[in-house]
Amino acid sequence: MTGYTNTGLADRALAFLQAEWQGQADAAHDLGHIARVRAMARRIAQSEGPVDAEALDLACILHDLVNLPKDAPNRAAASQLSADRAGSWLAGQGWPGARVALVTHAIAAHSFSAGIMPQTIEARILQDADRMEALGAIGLARMFAVAGALGRGLFDPADPLAKARALDDKAFALDHLETKLFRLLPLMQTATGRAIAEQRAGFLRQFRDQLLAELA
């Protein structure tokens, strides 16, 4: 794994991100999210072979540069918009085109809704690191934070597991476990990511079981 990001460049990237995010309030996409994705990416990269760690770190910092609301009609375009904006900024910092392309592809491919297959190890690691945020205790907290912000219910009290109705995570937060979060496991791109994701998914299953026990 090549060296980590030059501190000055990482700091400038964070400052650029904060300026772009000015006036936004999103509990699921804040500086804490960025810090956790950076840390998880480094953890995965240690076990996943040669990585351009500087490009990966900058991709982690800038991956949500254009942060559209979850219910925005063009939400699926957010990662490509972020990639384009990040690429322009990095070019302005004097970065060579080939390394800018590493960053922008990783950013464009990280999104679940974009449906872009990651073609590089940096892109695969960023995708896993970002998707890890949807699992475990952090994932649970973010799931309910987003549901609350969008005015969705916690769960259907009459049928929390959707045994006699269609799953609808736009109505009930708990449905999101089945409609998306548990479906992330087979999509993890690295062996390290899959192992961590399975452990975190186990916590989500335990939470669901505990909730059902309390509702019984």
C-alpha positions in Angstrom: 0.0 0.0 0.0 1.6 3.3 -1.1 1.7 6.2 1.4 -1.3 7.9 2.9 -2.5 11.3 1.8 -0.3 14.3 2.2 -1.7 16.0 5.3 -2.0 19.4 3.6 -3.9 18.0 0.6 -6.2 16.0 2.9 -6.9 19.1 5.0 -7.6 21.1 1.8 -10.0 18.4 0.6 -11.9 18.4 3.9 -12.1 22.2 3.8 -13.4 22.0 0.2 -16.0 19.4 1.3 -17.2 21.6 4.2 -17.5 24.6 2.0 -19.6 22.6 -0.5 -21.8 21.2 2.3 -22.3 24.6 3.9 -25.9 25.0 5.1 -26.7 21.2 4.8 -27.9 19.2 7.8 -27.8 15.4 7.2 -27.1 13.2 10.2 -26.3 10.2 7.9 -23.8 12.2 5.8 -21.7 14.4 8.0 -18.0 14.7 8.9 -18.4 11.7 11.2 -19.5 9.6 8.3 -16.4 10.7 6.3 -14.1 9.9 9.1 -15.5 6.4 9.6 -15.4 5.6 5.9 -11.7 6.8 5.8 -10.9 4.6 8.8 -12.7 1.6 7.4 -11.1 2.0 4.0 -7.6 2.0 5.6 -8.5 -1.1 7.6 -9.7 -3.0 4.5 -6.7 -1.8 2.4 -4.2 -3.3 4.8 -5.4 -6.8 3.7 -6.3 -6.3 0.1 -3.0 -5.9 -1.8 -1.4 -3.0 -3.6 -3.5 0.2 -3.2 -2.9 3.8 -4.1 -3.7 4.9 -0.5 -3.5 8.6 -1.3 -6.1 8.3 -4.1 -8.2 6.1 -1.9 -8.1 8.5 1.0 -9.1 11.5 -1.2 -11.9 9.4 -2.7 -13.2 8.7 0.8 -13.1 12.4 1.7 -14.9 13.5 -1.4 -17.2 10.6 -2.2 -20.4 12.5 -1.0 -19.3 15.9 -2.2 -22.7 16.4 -3.9 -25.1 15.1 -1.3 -28.6 15.0 -2.7 -31.6 14.2 -0.4 -32.6 10.5 -0.3 -36.0 11.4 -1.8 -34.6 13.6 -4.6 -35.7 12.4 -8.1 -32.1 12.6 -9.3 -30.6 10.8 -6.3 -29.0 8.1 -8.4 -26.8 10.8 -10.1 -25.2 12.0 -6.9 -22.1 9.9 -7.1 -21.3 10.9 -10.7 -21.9 14.5 -9.8 -19.6 14.1 -6.9 -17.0 12.5 -9.1 -17.1 15.3 -11.6 -16.8 18.0 -9.0 -14.0 16.1 -7.2 -12.2 15.6 -10.5 -12.3 19.3 -11.3 -11.0 20.2 -7.9 -8.1 17.7 -8.0 -7.1 18.8 -11.4 -6.9 22.3 -10.0 -4.6 21.0 -7.3 -2.2 19.8 -10.0 -3.0 16.1 -9.8 -2.1 14.1 -12.9 -5.0 12.8 -15.0 -4.4 9.1 -14.4 -4.6 9.5 -10.6 -7.6 11.8 -10.8 -9.3 9.0 -12.8 -8.6 6.6 -9.9 -10.4 8.9 -7.5 -13.3 9.8 -9.7 -14.1 6.2 -10.7 -14.0 5.2 -7.1 -16.4 8.0 -6.2 -18.8 7.3 -9.1 -18.9 3.5 -8.3 -19.4 3.7 -4.6 -23.2 4.4 -4.8 -25.7 1.6 -4.5 -28.2 3.4 -6.6 -25.8 4.3 -9.4 -25.2 0.7 -10.3 -21.7 1.2 -11.5 -19.4 -1.8 -11.1 -16.0 -0.9 -9.5 -13.1 -1.7 -11.7 -10.1 -0.9 -9.4 -9.1 -2.0 -6.0 -9.5 1.6 -4.7 -13.1 1.6 -6.0 -13.9 -1.8 -4.5 -12.5 -0.7 -1.1 -14.4 2.6 -1.1 -17.6 0.8 -2.0 -17.2 -1.7 0.8 -16.2 1.0 3.3 -19.2 3.2 2.5 -21.7 0.3 2.5 -20.3 -0.8 5.9 -22.0 2.4 7.2 -25.3 0.9 6.5 -24.7 -2.1 8.7 -24.2 -2.7 12.5 -25.0 -0.1 15.1 -24.0 2.8 12.9 -26.2 1.5 10.1 -29.2 1.1 12.5 -28.8 4.7 13.8 -28.5 6.1 10.3 -31.5 4.1 9.1 -33.8 5.5 11.7 -32.3 9.0 11.4 -33.1 9.1 7.7 -36.6 7.7 8.3 -37.3 10.3 10.9 -36.1 13.1 8.6 -38.3 11.9 5.8 -41.4 11.4 8.1 -41.5 7.6 7.8 -42.8 5.2 10.4 -40.5 3.1 12.5 -42.3 -0.1 11.6 -45.8 -1.4 10.8 -47.2 -2.3 14.2 -49.7 -4.7 12.7 -47.2 -6.6 10.5 -43.6 -5.6 11.3 -42.1 -8.3 9.2 -44.4 -7.7 6.2 -45.7 -11.3 6.2 -49.1 -10.3 4.7 -48.1 -7.1 2.8 -45.5 -5.9 0.4 -42.2 -4.5 1.9 -42.2 -0.7 1.7 -39.2 1.1 3.2 -40.6 4.4 2.1 -43.3 3.9 4.7 -41.5 1.9 7.4 -37.9 2.1 8.5 -37.7 -1.6 9.6 -38.5 -2.7 6.0 -35.2 -1.2 4.9 -33.4 -4.2 6.5 -34.9 -6.5 3.9 -35.3 -4.2 1.0 -31.6 -3.1 1.0 -29.4 -3.7 4.0 -29.3 -7.5 4.2 -28.9 -7.5 0.4 -25.6 -5.7 0.7 -23.8 -8.8 2.0 -23.3 -10.7 -1.3 -22.4 -7.4 -3.0 -19.3 -6.8 -0.8 -16.3 -6.5 -3.0 -13.4 -7.6 -0.8 -12.9 -10.6 1.5 -12.1 -8.3 4.4 -15.3 -6.3 3.8 -17.5 -9.4 3.6 -16.2 -10.7 6.9 -16.8 -7.4 8.7 -20.2 -6.9 7.0 -21.4 -10.4 8.1 -20.6 -9.6 11.7 -22.4 -6.2 11.5 -25.4 -7.8 9.8 -25.6 -10.3 12.7 -26.1 -7.3 15.0 -29.0 -6.1 12.8 -30.6 -9.5 13.0 -30.3 -9.5 16.8 -31.9 -6.1 16.9 -34.8 -7.2 14.7 -35.3 -10.3 16.9 -35.2 -8.2 20.1 -37.8 -5.8 18.7 -40.1 -8.6 17.7 -39.8 -10.1 21.1 -40.8 -6.8 22.7 -43.7 -6.5 20.4 -45.0 -10.0 21.0 
